[in-house]
Amino acid sequence: MRQNGNVGTTPTVSVLLNTSFKEAELFVDEPLSKQTEIELFDILGKKITGIYNGILPKGRYTFNISKGIYTAGEMLFVRVTQANFVKTEKIVLKN
């Protein structure tokens, strides 16, 4: 996880594949400092891994998703959970 700078007013989630490093990068913009849980699920709703669980200070963060935990072309879901907020994003990871 690394902090990357300023953010807007609402939490956002995005994913970028980095094929040269054999991993995907998950970006989370957090406008407030809150207890945050970030999890990765398969298409059947089974939890694959927890990415982060703790206080996430205000800022933009990058989390790496190792290619060893997913298969190319697989559809996954990233869920960001906070006290009064849940956001789920569908992602398709390719080679």
Phi and psi in degrees as a GROMACS rama.xvg file:
@    title "Ramachandran Plot"
@    xaxis  label "Phi"
@    yaxis  label "Psi"
@TYPE xy
-142.283  149.405  ARG-2
-91.8435  137.228  GLN-3
-118.097  -0.902614  ASN-4
135.079  -154.252  GLY-5
-80.7295  158.112  ASN-6
-134.585  174.683  VAL-7
-83.5919  -144.029  GLY-8
-107.387  -9.03167  THR-9
-128.033  147.317  THR-10
-63.1779  137.988  PRO-11
-132.308  155.57  THR-12
-133.882  134.382  VAL-13
-147.662  159.345  SER-14
-130.435  138.201  VAL-15
-129.406  129.079  LEU-16
-82.1349  137.505  LEU-17
-121.432  84.8548  ASN-18
-66.4214  -28.07  THR-19
-68.241  -25.7098  SER-20
-105.235  5.11665  PHE-21
58.1734  38.9428  LYS-22
-154.618  165.28  GLU-23
-107.523  152.949  ALA-24
-111.834  128.117  GLU-25
-103.553  124.377  LEU-26
-106.798  131.734  PHE-27
-127.846  123.555  VAL-28
-99.9111  118.556  ASP-29
-114.132  112.735  GLU-30
-78.3696  -18.4496  PRO-31
-132.168  160.735  LEU-32
-85.3407  112.291  SER-33
-143.743  157.306  LYS-34
-64.6774  125.742  GLN-35
-136.094  136.036  THR-36
-121.152  130.405  GLU-37
-122.277  124.121  ILE-38
-132.232  155.814  GLU-39
-117.432  128.86  LEU-40
-123.345  152.375  PHE-41
-84.8386  -179.895  ASP-42
-65.0567  -21.9098  ILE-43
-89.0304  -0.521633  LEU-44
90.3676  5.9229  GLY-45
-79.7322  130.344  LYS-46
-68.4411  126.106  LYS-47
-89.0671  -47.4539  ILE-48
-162.859  154.441  THR-49
-91.0225  130.667  GLY-50
-94.4219  -38.8661  ILE-51
-157.617  144.217  TYR-52
-151.476  108.735  ASN-53
164.425  -171.678  GLY-54
-74.4922  124.022  ILE-55
-107.947  104.285  LEU-56
-62.8438  159.941  PRO-57
-53.7419  133.079  LYS-58
151.183  -176.508  GLY-59
-108.899  130.5  ARG-60
-125.349  149.447  TYR-61
-119.578  128.845  THR-62
-120.04  137.045  PHE-63
-92.7456  135.159  ASN-64
-110.478  110.524  ILE-65
-63.1665  137.777  SER-66
-65.9559  -15.8129  LYS-67
-70.0338  -14.3207  GLY-68
-103.609  4.37263  ILE-69
-143.909  162.97  TYR-70
-108.811  141.817  THR-71
-54.5526  136.388  ALA-72
83.7308  -3.63419  GLY-73
-75.0886  138.488  GLU-74
-91.8219  126.592  MET-75
-127.984  168.84  LEU-76
-129.386  133.355  PHE-77
-104.742  127.905  VAL-78
-118.07  127.336  ARG-79
-109.874  121.287  VAL-80
-120.886  131.847  THR-81
-132.685  179.286  GLN-82
-49.9402  -52.5291  ALA-83
-121.031  30.1823  ASN-84
-150.89  130.889  PHE-85
-136.294  128.113  VAL-86
-130.051  128.851  LYS-87
-119.001  129.273  THR-88
-119.038  133.196  GLU-89
-83.5768  136.822  LYS-90
-135.279  145.046  ILE-91
-118.634  118.751  VAL-92
-97.6755  125.912  LEU-93
-115.063  170.029  LYS-94
